[in-house]
Amino acid sequence: MPTGFDDFTERAHHNYPLKDSTVAANRRLLKTVMEKHGFTSLETEWWHYFFRNPKQYPLMDIAFEDLDVK
């Protein structure tokens, strides 16, 4: 990816020009997939997304131990 996590320089912006085509493709893929599934990007942080309509999913107070994850 274009920067390390929590880099708050201009290099972390979605529109920052990248010379490495693989890095640019990875950043574009992440944004495309996240937006396809209802998330909106924070334009100044390539890693930061938020859900457009969080109220449609109520918060649940469930302990990790109680989840049936395999």
N, C-alpha and C positions, 0 to 999 in steps of 0.2 A: 504494500500500500504506500501512498505517497509520503506519509510521516509516521512517526511513532504515535501511540495513543496519547491523547491529551496534549497535542502540540497545538498551541493557539496562535501560530504564525499564519501568514497568508498562504503558506504552502498547504495548509489543511483545508483551504476553501475548495468547494466543488469545482469552481471555475478556474482554479489556478492551472496554468498551462504546464503540462508534463512532457518531458522529453522521452521518457521510457514508455513505449507503446504497451507493454505488458501491464505496467502499473496503471496506466490510463484505462486500459480495458477492464482491469479488476475493479477500479473505482466506479466505472460506468455500469458494470454488471451488478455490483452491490446496490447502487442507486435504483437501477431498473427493477430488480427483484423486490426490493423493499417497497417501492412505490406501487408495484403491481399488487402487493398484498396489503395496501391501505396505509402505509406509513409515509410520512412527509420528512424530507431531509432538512436539517439545519444547514444552510448554505455555507456557513463558516467552519463546519466540522464534518469531514467526510464520513466519520463513524457515528454521527449522532442523528438518530431518527426518532420521531414521535408518532403515536397513532392518531389518526385524524378524528376518530369517533370513539374515544375510550369509554364513554358512558354506555355504549351498547353491550359492554362486557363488565358485569358487576365484579367487584373485588371479592376474593374468597380468602378466608383465613384458614388455610389448611397447612398443617405441618408437613414437611418433606417426607417424614417417615410414614405418613398416611397416604401418600401418593403411590399408586401402583404403576411404577415406571420400570420398564425392563429394558 
